[in-house]
Amino acid sequence: NLVLDCPIPPKLLNQIPHAQPPERDEFTHMRYTAATCDPGDFYAERFTLRQKLFAKPRHTELFIVVTMYNEDDILFARTMSGVFKNIEYMCSRKDSKTWGKDAWKKIVVCVVSDGRAKINPRTRAVLAGLGVYQDGIAKQQVNGKDVTAHIYEYTTQVGITIKKDLVELRPKQQPVQMLFCLKEKNQKKINSHRWFFQAFGKVLDPNICVLIDAGTKPGKDSIYHLWKAFDLEPMCAGACGEIKAMLGPGGKNLLNPLVATQNFEYKISNILDKPLESAFGFISVLPGAFSAYRYVALQNDKAGNGPLEKYFAGEKMHGSNAGIFTANMYLAEDRILCFELVSKRNCHWILQYVKSATGETDVPDQMAELILQRRRWLNGSFFAAVYALAHFYQLFRSDHSFIRKIMFLIEFIYTTINMIFAWFAIGNFYLVFHILTTSLGSPTLLGTLGVFLGVVFEWLYLFTLLTCFVLALGNRPQGSNVAYISMVLFWGVLMCYLMFASVFITVKSIQSELADGIFNVAEILKNQVFYTLIVSLASTYVLWFVVSFLFFDPWHMFTSFIQYLILVPTYINVLNVYAFCNTHDITWGTKGDDKPEKLPSANLKPGGKIDVNIPTDDGDLNAQYEAELNHISHKAPEEKREVSMSEKQDDYYRGFRSRVVLFWIICNFGLVAVVLSTAGLSRISGTKGPIDNPASSPVDQRAT
């Protein structure tokens, strides 16, 4: 195995406390390992890590992984600064039995980058600034075997801050044990987790593992609170905190309705869903962006079956041999892991939600990005939920108490009901729309105007829904941005009309009850329209207000509630339609692997020696270090999203086809509608129909 101890640049060394020559320590040298094996064979191939090489091997209590693809230096620094602050916090807990002054020796921070050709050069420069990366050391092959991952280890004393969109490095900070794994090929996030769990985890044997996506910023003590949940509950196998949408300075991102809507979604999920699931002991998903697991709970049994085996099965589910159901299911492999942990044979592990552990993350601010993200989320979560329900019986092989199993049963019934509502969401929404708009056509409400608006909205509704299907089946969201924005605007106007209809009909129903001048609450509650509308609205919207205040976190109700209401039809009709129309697409939305530049190889010479050239001259090391720092000393040029000519042409052809298909369908439907008078024309012209009969309106029926 090729392992190199490389001196760090004197310019960095002179800024930090370290052993004086000829002595050396973890601060004077960086360790490079060229891994030539699969992550599952890392331990068996006798690769090891620094923590096991000290005179007194260090116990790893907390093993933190930051997975990244091509995130820029700002996103990476945002995450790392949050992680470093958490380590500082744990080192400041002097009265703790576990933590204290030397707490950093029990924590290892692992950064796994998915592909040497994919890593952002500015992010790589930040890693070089920390001392955990040096250029010119990595090898392509060792003794004819291809290198699968380049592993750099260093204990950094350099902190990270972000000022005016620039990353600043500050030496003489709290030491942090870092491990940087740069994978040779782009093999997706699940493979990065294989390196973390199967390769490095097996060597370090940590107690708690924390998973963070690059770009997610944990709160200053959030990782500690996650760890504390495991410390207080010995049977806690996994825990997650509150994921927050990043709102920018002064909450300026809330001006974007898409961001505001997602902020509301996240908040309501963290107030209603997660605490409820945590009370039952089974959280359907621990977000991969910020969650933690007990390492021993993840381990497979002697036969090789267990949570990790099921989790990593998804890595091989993207080939031609994968069933489409299973492939979609593994788009949400973290949901599979949660189910496998709780149902682990002869164990009684539970999952918990930790409100005090927060993590901020960027959310899509463009419609096309949101559609692509939700395609993966919706399809993955739907098929993973079906998997969990179909394998519910596995819970009975676990060692949970009878009461706990009954609680799981109740939760699974609740999940089933949610799935049924999600499956029929489009139909339910249309029924609500049709009933409300038809009711407005009553003579005691809007009369002819209501009938006219109902017909116009119904035509536009069906046309827009049809357009959703046509675009979802044949067009890229990025190439149909104008069409999708137009649909979002229409659904927003429609929702405003429906909200007006709900309030207007309710007020009119109350007025009809008060017509005789006597106010009677019992009589008003007997009014079918009032009861149906008010109870349904109160059970959702009023409940949201109440629980938000109970959680002392109500601000989203004032900053994001209206935007969420207006965009509800978009979620139902646009995102759901696109997701289900693209169940064949099992990609994560990342492009194929680029070819990285060729590296030198290392071969064994006679006498057991290997000739390798690594920079050792102080001048060369300093020049290289300064060049890396220069990368991040100025703002990166604004990245322009360029669409290739082939993609533009493909989008044009697809768009033309969609327009032709829509025009063709509309022409034929219009002909049938006019001839058979099914378009509602007779209602506008004054011919008696069901809507014109006063008894057909619930309001009139009560008034009569």
C-alpha positions as CSV (number, residue, x, y, z in Angstrom):
1,N,0.0,0.0,0.0
2,L,1.3,3.4,-1.0
3,V,1.4,5.8,2.0
4,L,3.3,9.1,2.0
5,D,4.0,11.5,4.9
6,C,4.2,14.9,3.3
7,P,5.6,18.0,5.0
8,I,3.1,20.9,5.0
9,P,4.1,24.3,3.5
10,P,6.3,26.3,5.9
11,K,4.1,29.3,5.4
12,L,1.2,27.4,7.0
13,L,3.4,25.7,9.6
14,N,4.9,28.9,10.9
15,Q,1.4,30.2,11.8
16,I,0.4,27.3,14.0
17,P,1.7,25.6,17.2
18,H,3.7,22.4,16.3
19,A,6.5,20.1,17.3
20,Q,10.0,21.6,16.7
21,P,12.4,19.7,14.4
22,P,13.7,17.1,14.5
23,E,10.4,16.1,16.2
24,R,7.3,15.7,14.1
25,D,3.6,15.4,14.9
26,E,0.2,15.5,13.3
27,F,0.5,19.2,12.7
28,T,3.8,19.1,10.7
29,H,2.9,16.4,8.2
30,M,0.0,15.4,6.0
31,R,-0.6,11.7,5.4
32,Y,-1.5,10.5,1.8
33,T,-2.9,7.1,1.1
34,A,-3.6,5.8,-2.4
35,A,-6.5,3.3,-2.0
36,T,-6.5,0.7,-4.7
37,C,-9.5,-1.3,-3.6
38,D,-13.3,-1.2,-3.2
39,P,-14.5,0.5,0.0
40,G,-15.8,-2.8,1.3
41,D,-12.2,-4.2,1.1
42,F,-10.4,-1.2,2.7
43,Y,-9.9,-2.8,6.1
44,A,-9.2,-6.3,4.7
45,E,-6.5,-4.9,2.4
46,R,-4.8,-3.6,5.6
47,F,-5.3,0.1,4.9
48,T,-5.5,2.1,8.1
49,L,-6.0,5.7,9.3
50,R,-3.9,8.0,11.5
51,Q,-6.1,7.7,14.6
52,K,-4.9,4.0,14.9
53,L,-1.2,4.8,14.5
54,F,-0.7,7.0,17.6
55,A,1.2,5.4,20.5
56,K,-2.1,5.4,22.3
57,P,-4.8,4.8,19.5
58,R,-7.5,7.4,19.7
59,H,-11.1,6.4,20.3
60,T,-13.5,8.1,17.8
61,E,-16.7,9.1,19.6
62,L,-18.0,11.3,16.7
63,F,-17.4,10.7,13.0
64,I,-18.7,13.4,10.8
65,V,-19.0,13.1,7.0
66,V,-19.5,16.0,4.6
67,T,-20.4,14.6,1.1
68,M,-19.9,16.9,-1.9
69,Y,-20.0,16.8,-5.7
70,N,-19.1,20.1,-7.3
71,E,-20.1,22.6,-4.6
72,D,-18.2,25.9,-4.7
73,D,-16.0,27.3,-1.9
74,I,-18.8,29.4,-0.3
75,L,-21.1,26.4,0.1
76,F,-18.3,24.2,1.4
77,A,-17.0,26.9,3.8
78,R,-20.5,27.4,5.1
79,T,-20.7,23.8,6.2
80,M,-17.2,23.5,7.5
81,S,-17.5,26.7,9.6
82,G,-20.6,25.2,11.2
83,V,-18.8,21.9,11.9
84,F,-15.8,23.7,13.4
85,K,-18.0,25.8,15.7
86,N,-19.6,22.6,17.0
87,I,-16.2,21.1,17.8
88,E,-15.2,24.4,19.6
89,Y,-18.4,24.1,21.6
90,M,-17.7,20.5,22.6
91,C,-14.2,21.5,23.6
92,S,-15.6,24.3,25.8
93,R,-17.8,21.8,27.8
94,K,-15.2,21.3,30.6
95,D,-17.6,19.7,33.0
96,S,-18.7,17.0,30.6
97,K,-17.6,13.3,31.1
98,T,-17.1,12.8,27.4
99,W,-16.1,16.2,26.1
100,G,-13.7,18.9,27.3
101,K,-10.4,20.5,26.4
102,D,-9.2,17.5,24.3
103,A,-12.6,16.7,22.8
104,W,-11.2,17.3,19.3
105,K,-9.2,14.1,19.7
106,K,-12.5,12.1,19.8
107,I,-13.9,13.7,16.7
108,V,-12.9,13.1,13.0
109,V,-14.3,15.2,10.2
110,C,-14.4,13.3,6.9
111,V,-14.9,15.1,3.6
112,V,-15.8,12.8,0.6
113,S,-15.7,14.4,-2.9
114,D,-17.4,12.5,-5.6
115,G,-15.0,12.4,-8.5
116,R,-11.6,14.0,-9.1
117,A,-12.8,15.6,-12.3
118,K,-15.9,17.1,-10.6
119,I,-14.4,18.8,-7.5
120,N,-14.6,22.6,-7.7
121,P,-11.1,24.1,-8.0
122,R,-11.9,26.8,-5.4
123,T,-13.2,24.2,-2.9
124,R,-10.0,22.3,-3.5
125,A,-8.1,25.5,-2.8
126,V,-9.9,25.9,0.6
127,L,-8.9,22.3,1.5
128,A,-5.3,23.1,0.6
129,G,-5.5,26.2,2.7
130,L,-6.6,24.0,5.7
131,G,-3.5,21.8,5.0
132,V,-5.5,18.7,4.2
133,Y,-4.7,18.7,0.4
134,Q,-1.6,19.1,-1.7
135,D,-1.3,19.1,-5.4
136,G,1.2,16.8,-7.2
137,I,1.1,14.0,-4.7
138,A,-1.8,11.8,-6.0
139,K,-1.0,8.7,-8.1
140,Q,-3.0,7.1,-10.9
141,Q,-1.8,3.5,-10.3
142,V,0.2,1.6,-7.7
143,N,1.9,-1.5,-9.0
144,G,-0.4,-1.6,-11.9
145,K,-3.6,-1.4,-9.8
146,D,-5.9,1.6,-10.4
147,V,-6.3,4.0,-7.5
148,T,-9.9,4.3,-6.5
149,A,-9.6,7.0,-3.9
150,H,-7.0,9.5,-2.8
151,I,-7.0,9.9,1.0
152,Y,-5.4,12.9,2.7
153,E,-5.2,13.1,6.5
154,Y,-4.2,16.1,8.6
155,T,-5.0,17.8,11.9
156,T,-5.7,21.4,10.9
157,Q,-5.6,24.4,13.2
158,V,-7.0,26.7,10.6
159,G,-10.5,28.1,11.0
160,I,-13.0,29.2,8.3
161,T,-15.2,32.3,8.0
162,I,-17.1,33.9,5.2
163,K,-17.0,37.7,4.7
164,K,-18.4,39.5,1.8
165,D,-18.8,36.3,-0.3
166,L,-15.1,35.5,0.3
167,V,-13.7,32.6,2.3
168,E,-11.2,33.7,5.0
169,L,-8.8,31.3,6.7
170,R,-7.8,32.0,10.3
171,P,-4.8,30.1,11.8
172,K,-4.3,29.2,15.5
173,Q,-7.9,27.9,16.0
174,Q,-9.2,24.7,17.7
175,P,-7.4,21.6,16.2
176,V,-9.7,19.4,14.0
177,Q,-8.8,15.9,12.8
178,M,-9.6,15.9,9.1
179,L,-9.8,13.2,6.5
180,F,-10.3,14.2,2.9
181,C,-11.3,11.4,0.5
182,L,-11.1,12.4,-3.2
183,K,-12.7,9.6,-5.2
184,E,-11.1,9.0,-8.6
185,K,-14.5,8.5,-10.4
186,N,-17.9,10.1,-10.0
187,Q,-20.0,7.2,-8.5
188,K,-22.8,9.1,-6.7
189,K,-23.5,10.0,-3.1
190,I,-24.3,6.5,-2.0
191,N,-20.8,5.3,-3.0
192,S,-19.4,8.2,-0.9
193,H,-21.3,6.8,2.1
194,R,-19.8,3.4,1.3
195,W,-16.3,4.9,1.8
196,F,-17.5,6.5,5.0
197,F,-19.2,3.5,6.6
198,Q,-17.6,0.5,5.1
199,A,-14.0,1.7,4.7
200,F,-13.2,4.4,7.3
201,G,-16.0,3.4,9.8
202,K,-14.6,-0.1,10.0
203,V,-11.2,1.2,10.8
204,L,-12.2,3.9,13.4
205,D,-15.2,2.0,14.9
206,P,-16.9,5.3,15.9
207,N,-19.8,5.5,18.3
208,I,-22.0,8.1,16.5
209,C,-21.9,9.0,12.8
210,V,-23.2,12.4,11.5
211,L,-24.1,12.9,7.9
212,I,-24.0,16.4,6.3
213,D,-24.4,17.5,2.7
214,A,-22.0,20.3,1.6
215,G,-24.0,23.5,1.6
216,T,-25.9,22.6,4.8
217,K,-24.8,24.7,7.8
218,P,-25.3,23.1,11.2
219,G,-26.1,25.4,14.1
220,K,-23.2,26.2,16.5
221,D,-24.2,23.4,19.0
222,S,-26.5,21.3,16.8
223,I,-24.1,18.4,16.4
224,Y,-23.7,18.2,20.1
225,H,-27.5,18.1,20.6
226,L,-27.7,15.3,18.1
227,W,-25.0,13.4,20.0
228,K,-26.8,14.1,23.3
229,A,-29.9,12.3,22.0
230,F,-27.9,9.1,21.6
231,D,-26.3,9.6,25.0
232,L,-29.6,9.9,26.8
233,E,-31.4,7.1,24.9
234,P,-29.3,3.9,24.6
235,M,-31.7,2.4,22.1
236,C,-31.7,5.4,19.8
237,A,-30.4,4.2,16.4
238,G,-30.8,7.4,14.4
239,A,-31.7,11.1,14.9
240,C,-32.3,14.2,12.9
241,G,-32.6,17.8,13.5
242,E,-34.7,20.6,12.1
243,I,-33.8,21.5,8.5
244,K,-34.4,25.2,7.8
245,A,-34.5,26.9,4.4
246,M,-31.8,29.5,4.1
247,L,-33.6,32.9,3.9
248,G,-30.6,35.2,3.4
249,P,-29.8,38.5,5.2
250,G,-33.0,40.0,6.6
251,G,-35.0,37.1,5.1
252,K,-34.8,38.7,1.6
253,N,-35.1,35.2,0.0
254,L,-38.7,35.1,1.2
255,L,-39.5,37.6,-1.6
256,N,-39.3,34.6,-3.9
257,P,-42.6,32.8,-3.5
258,L,-40.9,29.4,-4.2
259,V,-38.5,29.9,-1.3
260,A,-41.3,31.1,1.0
261,T,-43.4,28.1,0.1
262,Q,-40.6,25.7,0.8
263,N,-39.8,27.5,4.1
264,F,-43.5,27.0,5.1
265,E,-43.3,23.3,4.1
266,Y,-40.1,22.7,6.1
267,K,-41.5,24.5,9.2
268,I,-44.9,22.6,9.2
269,S,-43.1,19.3,8.7
270,N,-40.8,20.1,11.7
271,I,-43.8,21.1,13.8
272,L,-46.3,18.5,13.0
273,D,-44.8,15.5,11.2
274,K,-41.4,14.9,12.8
275,P,-42.5,15.3,16.5
276,L,-45.4,13.0,15.9
277,E,-43.3,10.3,14.2
278,S,-40.6,10.7,16.9
279,A,-43.3,10.1,19.6
280,F,-44.1,6.8,17.9
281,G,-40.4,5.9,17.6
282,F,-40.2,5.6,13.8
283,I,-39.4,8.6,11.7
284,S,-40.1,7.8,8.0
285,V,-37.0,9.7,6.8
286,L,-33.9,11.1,8.5
287,P,-32.8,13.7,5.9
288,G,-29.4,12.9,4.4
289,A,-28.6,16.6,4.5
290,F,-28.3,16.5,8.3
291,S,-28.8,13.4,10.4
292,A,-26.9,11.0,12.7
293,Y,-26.8,7.2,13.3
294,R,-25.4,4.9,16.0
295,Y,-22.7,3.0,14.2
296,V,-23.3,-0.3,15.9
297,A,-27.1,-0.2,15.0
298,L,-26.2,0.0,11.3
299,Q,-24.1,-3.1,11.3
300,N,-25.2,-6.2,9.4
301,D,-25.5,-9.6,11.0
302,K,-23.1,-12.5,10.5
303,A,-24.9,-13.6,7.3
304,G,-24.4,-10.1,5.9
305,N,-28.0,-9.0,6.2
306,G,-28.9,-5.8,7.8
307,P,-29.5,-2.0,7.5
308,L,-26.3,-1.2,5.6
309,E,-26.7,-4.1,3.3
310,K,-30.2,-2.9,2.2
311,Y,-28.9,0.7,2.1
312,F,-26.0,0.0,-0.2
313,A,-28.0,-2.3,-2.4
314,G,-29.2,0.9,-4.0
315,E,-25.8,1.6,-5.5
316,K,-26.3,-1.3,-7.9
317,M,-29.9,-0.5,-8.7
318,H,-29.2,1.9,-11.5
319,G,-28.2,-0.6,-14.1
320,S,-30.1,-2.5,-16.7
321,N,-30.8,-5.3,-14.3
322,A,-32.7,-3.1,-11.8
323,G,-36.4,-3.4,-11.6
324,I,-38.1,0.0,-12.1
325,F,-40.0,-0.2,-8.8
326,T,-36.8,-0.9,-6.8
327,A,-34.8,1.7,-8.7
328,N,-37.3,4.4,-7.9
329,M,-37.5,3.2,-4.3
330,Y,-33.7,3.7,-4.0
331,L,-34.0,7.3,-5.0
332,A,-34.9,7.7,-1.3
333,E,-32.5,5.1,0.2
334,D,-32.4,7.0,3.5
335,R,-36.1,6.0,3.9
336,I,-35.2,2.4,3.4
337,L,-32.4,2.7,6.0
338,C,-34.8,4.1,8.6
339,F,-37.3,1.2,8.1
340,E,-34.5,-1.4,8.2
341,L,-33.1,0.1,11.5
342,V,-36.5,0.0,13.3
343,S,-37.3,-3.5,11.9
344,K,-33.9,-5.0,12.6
345,R,-34.1,-8.6,13.6
346,N,-34.0,-9.2,17.4
347,C,-33.4,-5.5,18.1
348,H,-35.5,-2.7,19.4
349,W,-34.0,0.4,17.9
350,I,-36.0,3.7,17.7
351,L,-35.5,7.0,15.8
352,Q,-35.8,10.4,17.3
353,Y,-36.3,14.0,16.3
354,V,-34.2,16.7,18.0
355,K,-35.7,20.1,17.8
356,S,-32.7,21.9,19.2
357,A,-30.4,20.6,16.4
358,T,-30.8,22.8,13.4
359,G,-29.3,22.9,9.9
360,E,-29.7,25.5,7.3
361,T,-29.8,24.6,3.6
362,D,-30.3,26.2,0.2
363,V,-33.6,25.5,-1.5
364,P,-34.3,25.7,-5.2
365,D,-35.3,29.2,-6.3
366,Q,-36.1,28.4,-9.9
367,M,-39.2,26.4,-11.0
368,A,-37.2,24.0,-13.2
369,E,-34.9,23.2,-10.3
370,L,-37.8,22.6,-8.0
371,I,-39.5,20.3,-10.5
372,L,-36.4,18.2,-10.9
373,Q,-35.7,18.0,-7.1
374,R,-39.3,17.0,-6.3
375,R,-39.4,14.4,-9.1
376,R,-36.7,12.5,-7.2
377,W,-38.2,13.2,-3.8
378,L,-41.8,12.3,-4.7
379,N,-41.0,9.2,-6.6
380,G,-38.4,8.0,-4.1
381,S,-40.7,8.6,-1.1
382,F,-43.8,7.1,-2.7
383,F,-42.1,3.8,-3.7
384,A,-40.1,3.6,-0.4
385,A,-43.4,4.1,1.5
386,V,-45.0,1.3,-0.5
387,Y,-41.9,-0.9,0.3
388,A,-42.2,-0.1,4.0
389,L,-46.0,-0.9,4.0
390,A,-45.5,-4.1,2.0
391,H,-42.8,-5.3,4.5
392,F,-44.6,-4.1,7.6
393,Y,-44.6,-7.7,8.9
394,Q,-40.8,-7.4,9.4
395,L,-41.5,-5.3,12.5
396,F,-42.8,-8.4,14.2
397,R,-39.4,-10.1,13.9
398,S,-37.9,-7.2,16.0
399,D,-37.6,-7.2,19.7
400,H,-39.9,-4.2,20.3
401,S,-42.5,-4.4,23.0
402,F,-46.1,-5.2,22.2
403,I,-47.1,-1.6,22.9
404,R,-44.4,-0.2,20.6
405,K,-45.6,-2.5,17.8
406,I,-49.1,-1.3,18.2
407,M,-47.8,2.3,18.0
408,F,-46.0,1.4,14.8
409,L,-49.2,-0.2,13.4
410,I,-51.1,3.1,14.1
411,E,-48.4,5.1,12.4
412,F,-48.4,2.8,9.4
413,I,-52.2,3.2,9.1
414,Y,-51.7,7.0,9.2
415,T,-49.0,6.6,6.5
416,T,-51.4,4.6,4.3
417,I,-54.1,7.2,4.6
418,N,-51.6,9.9,3.6
419,M,-50.6,7.9,0.6
420,I,-54.2,7.4,-0.5
421,F,-54.8,11.1,-0.2
422,A,-51.6,11.8,-2.2
423,W,-52.6,9.3,-4.9
424,F,-56.0,11.0,-5.4
425,A,-54.8,14.6,-4.8
426,I,-55.4,15.7,-8.4
427,G,-59.0,14.3,-8.4
428,N,-59.8,15.7,-5.0
429,F,-58.6,19.2,-6.0
430,Y,-60.7,19.2,-9.2
431,L,-63.8,18.1,-7.2
432,V,-63.3,21.0,-4.7
433,F,-62.8,23.4,-7.7
434,H,-65.9,22.1,-9.5
435,I,-68.1,22.2,-6.4
436,L,-67.1,25.7,-5.4
437,T,-67.2,27.3,-8.9
438,T,-70.6,25.6,-9.6
439,S,-72.0,26.9,-6.4
440,L,-71.0,30.5,-7.2
441,G,-73.4,30.2,-10.2
442,S,-76.4,30.3,-7.9
443,P,-78.7,33.3,-8.4
444,T,-78.2,34.2,-4.7
445,L,-74.4,34.3,-5.1
446,L,-72.8,35.6,-8.4
447,G,-75.5,34.4,-10.7
448,T,-74.7,34.6,-14.4
449,L,-71.2,36.0,-13.7
450,G,-70.5,33.0,-11.5
451,V,-71.7,30.6,-14.3
452,F,-69.5,32.4,-16.8
453,L,-66.4,32.4,-14.6
454,G,-67.0,28.8,-13.8
455,V,-67.1,27.8,-17.4
456,V,-64.0,29.9,-18.3
457,F,-62.0,28.5,-15.4
458,E,-63.1,25.0,-16.1
459,W,-61.9,25.2,-19.7
460,L,-58.6,26.8,-18.6
461,Y,-58.2,24.3,-15.8
462,L,-58.5,21.3,-18.1
463,F,-56.3,22.9,-20.8
464,T,-53.6,23.7,-18.2
465,L,-53.7,20.2,-16.7
466,L,-53.5,18.7,-20.1
467,T,-50.5,20.9,-20.8
468,C,-48.8,19.6,-17.6
469,F,-49.1,16.1,-18.8
470,V,-47.9,16.8,-22.4
471,L,-44.8,18.8,-21.1
472,A,-44.1,16.2,-18.4
473,L,-44.1,13.4,-20.9
474,G,-41.9,15.0,-23.5
475,N,-40.0,18.2,-22.4
476,R,-37.2,19.1,-20.1
477,P,-38.3,21.6,-17.4
478,Q,-35.3,23.8,-18.2
479,G,-36.4,24.0,-21.8
480,S,-40.1,24.8,-20.9
481,N,-39.5,27.4,-18.3
482,V,-41.9,30.0,-19.8
483,A,-44.7,27.4,-20.0
484,Y,-44.2,26.3,-16.4
485,I,-44.1,29.9,-15.1
486,S,-47.3,30.6,-17.0
487,M,-49.0,27.5,-15.4
488,V,-47.8,28.6,-12.0
489,L,-49.4,32.0,-12.5
490,F,-52.7,30.4,-13.7
491,W,-52.9,28.0,-10.7
492,G,-52.1,30.9,-8.4
493,V,-55.0,33.0,-9.9
494,L,-57.3,29.9,-9.7
495,M,-56.4,29.4,-6.0
496,C,-57.2,33.1,-5.2
497,Y,-60.6,32.6,-6.9
498,L,-61.2,29.4,-4.8
499,M,-60.3,31.2,-1.6
500,F,-62.7,34.0,-2.5
501,A,-65.4,31.4,-3.3
502,S,-64.9,29.7,0.1
503,V,-65.2,33.0,2.1
504,F,-68.0,34.3,-0.1
505,I,-70.2,31.2,0.2
506,T,-69.5,30.9,3.9
507,V,-70.6,34.5,4.5
508,K,-73.7,34.1,2.4
509,S,-74.7,30.9,4.2
510,I,-74.4,32.8,7.6
511,Q,-76.4,35.7,6.2
512,S,-79.1,33.4,5.1
513,E,-79.3,32.0,8.7
514,L,-79.4,35.5,10.1
515,A,-82.1,36.6,7.7
516,D,-84.8,36.3,10.4
517,G,-82.8,38.5,12.8
518,I,-82.1,35.8,15.3
519,F,-78.5,34.7,15.9
520,N,-78.3,31.0,16.9
521,V,-74.9,29.3,16.9
522,A,-76.6,25.8,16.9
523,E,-78.6,26.7,13.8
524,I,-75.5,28.1,12.0
525,L,-73.6,24.9,12.8
526,K,-76.5,22.9,11.3
527,N,-75.9,24.8,8.0
528,Q,-74.3,22.1,5.8
529,V,-72.2,24.6,3.7
530,F,-70.9,26.5,6.8
531,Y,-70.2,23.3,8.7
532,T,-68.4,21.7,5.7
533,L,-66.2,24.7,4.8
534,I,-65.4,26.0,8.3
535,V,-64.6,22.7,9.9
536,S,-62.4,21.6,7.0
537,L,-60.6,25.0,7.0
538,A,-60.2,25.1,10.8
539,S,-58.9,21.6,10.9
540,T,-56.0,22.6,8.7
541,Y,-55.3,26.4,8.6
542,V,-56.3,27.3,12.1
543,L,-54.5,24.2,13.4
544,W,-51.3,25.4,11.8
545,F,-51.6,28.7,13.5
546,V,-52.3,27.1,16.9
547,V,-49.4,24.6,16.8
548,S,-47.0,27.2,15.4
549,F,-47.7,29.4,18.5
550,L,-47.5,26.4,20.8
551,F,-44.0,25.7,19.4
552,F,-43.1,29.4,19.9
553,D,-42.2,29.5,16.2
554,P,-45.1,31.2,14.4
555,W,-43.2,33.6,12.0
556,H,-43.6,31.4,9.0
557,M,-47.4,31.8,9.3
558,F,-47.0,35.6,8.7
559,T,-44.2,35.5,6.1
560,S,-44.9,32.3,4.0
561,F,-48.5,31.1,4.6
562,I,-50.1,33.1,1.8
563,Q,-47.5,32.1,-0.7
564,Y,-47.9,28.5,0.2
565,L,-51.7,28.7,-0.2
566,I,-51.4,30.2,-3.6
567,L,-48.9,27.6,-4.8
568,V,-50.8,24.6,-3.4
569,P,-52.4,23.9,-6.9
570,T,-48.9,24.0,-8.5
571,Y,-47.6,21.4,-6.0
572,I,-50.6,19.1,-6.7
573,N,-50.9,19.5,-10.5
574,V,-47.4,20.4,-11.7
575,L,-45.0,18.6,-9.4
576,N,-47.1,15.4,-9.0
577,V,-47.8,15.1,-12.7
578,Y,-44.1,15.6,-13.6
579,A,-43.0,13.1,-11.0
580,F,-45.4,10.3,-12.0
581,C,-44.9,10.9,-15.7
582,N,-41.1,10.4,-15.2
583,T,-41.0,7.3,-13.0
584,H,-38.7,5.8,-15.8
585,D,-36.1,8.5,-14.9
586,I,-34.1,7.0,-12.0
587,T,-31.1,9.4,-12.3
588,W,-30.2,11.9,-9.6
589,G,-30.0,14.7,-12.1
590,T,-26.1,14.7,-12.3
591,K,-24.2,14.5,-15.6
592,G,-21.9,11.6,-16.6
593,D,-18.4,11.4,-15.5
594,D,-15.8,13.7,-17.1
595,K,-12.3,12.3,-17.7
596,P,-9.8,13.7,-15.2
597,E,-6.3,14.5,-16.1
598,K,-3.8,11.6,-16.0
599,L,-1.7,11.3,-12.9
600,P,1.7,9.7,-12.5
601,S,1.9,6.0,-11.4
602,A,4.0,4.4,-8.6
603,N,5.7,1.1,-9.2
604,L,7.7,-1.2,-6.9
605,K,11.4,-1.3,-7.7
606,P,13.9,-4.1,-6.9
607,G,14.7,-4.0,-3.2
608,G,11.1,-3.1,-2.2
609,K,11.5,0.6,-2.9
610,I,9.1,2.9,-4.8
611,D,10.2,5.9,-6.7
612,V,7.8,8.8,-6.1
613,N,8.3,12.5,-6.6
614,I,6.6,14.7,-4.0
615,P,7.3,18.4,-3.3
616,T,9.6,18.7,-0.3
617,D,11.5,22.0,-1.1
618,D,10.3,24.8,1.2
619,G,10.1,27.2,-1.8
620,D,8.1,24.9,-3.9
621,L,5.7,24.1,-1.1
622,N,5.2,27.8,-0.3
623,A,4.7,28.7,-3.9
624,Q,2.1,25.9,-4.3
625,Y,0.3,27.0,-1.1
626,E,0.2,30.7,-2.2
627,A,-1.1,29.7,-5.6
628,E,-4.0,27.8,-3.9
629,L,-4.8,30.7,-1.6
630,N,-4.8,33.1,-4.6
631,H,-7.7,31.1,-6.0
632,I,-10.0,32.1,-3.2
633,S,-8.6,35.6,-2.6
634,H,-11.0,37.2,-5.1
635,K,-14.6,36.5,-5.9
636,A,-15.4,33.8,-8.4
637,P,-16.8,35.1,-11.7
638,E,-20.5,34.8,-11.9
639,E,-21.3,31.4,-13.4
640,K,-23.3,31.5,-16.6
641,R,-25.5,28.5,-17.2
642,E,-24.8,27.8,-20.8
643,V,-27.1,25.4,-22.7
644,S,-25.4,23.5,-25.5
645,M,-26.6,23.9,-29.1
646,S,-27.7,20.3,-29.2
647,E,-29.8,20.8,-26.0
648,K,-31.3,24.0,-27.5
649,Q,-32.2,22.2,-30.7
650,D,-33.6,19.3,-28.8
651,D,-35.7,21.6,-26.6
652,Y,-37.0,23.4,-29.7
653,Y,-38.0,20.2,-31.4
654,R,-39.7,18.9,-28.2
655,G,-41.5,22.3,-27.7
656,F,-42.8,22.3,-31.3
657,R,-44.1,18.7,-30.9
658,S,-45.9,19.6,-27.6
659,R,-47.5,22.7,-29.2
660,V,-48.7,20.7,-32.2
661,V,-50.1,17.9,-29.9
662,L,-51.9,20.5,-27.7
663,F,-53.4,22.4,-30.7
664,W,-54.6,19.1,-32.2
665,I,-56.3,17.9,-29.0
666,I,-57.9,21.3,-28.4
667,C,-59.3,21.5,-31.9
668,N,-60.9,18.1,-31.7
669,F,-62.2,18.6,-28.2
670,G,-63.6,22.0,-29.2
671,L,-65.5,20.4,-32.1
672,V,-67.0,17.8,-29.9
673,A,-67.9,20.3,-27.2
674,V,-69.6,22.7,-29.5
675,V,-71.6,20.0,-31.3
676,L,-72.7,18.1,-28.1
677,S,-73.0,21.3,-26.0
678,T,-70.9,19.8,-23.2
679,A,-68.8,22.9,-22.8
680,G,-71.3,24.7,-20.6
681,L,-72.5,27.0,-23.5
682,S,-76.2,26.2,-22.7
683,R,-75.7,27.4,-19.2
684,I,-74.5,30.8,-20.3
685,S,-77.2,31.1,-23.0
686,G,-79.9,30.8,-20.4
687,T,-81.1,27.2,-21.1
688,K,-82.2,25.6,-17.9
689,G,-79.6,23.2,-16.5
690,P,-79.0,21.7,-13.1
691,I,-77.1,24.7,-11.9
692,D,-80.0,27.1,-12.7
693,N,-82.3,25.2,-10.4
694,P,-82.2,27.2,-7.1
695,A,-82.6,24.0,-5.2
696,S,-79.3,22.7,-6.6
697,S,-77.3,25.3,-4.6
698,P,-76.6,24.3,-1.0
699,V,-77.0,27.9,0.0
700,D,-80.4,28.3,-1.7
701,Q,-81.4,24.9,-0.4
702,R,-80.9,26.1,3.1
703,A,-82.6,29.4,2.4
704,T,-85.7,27.7,1.0
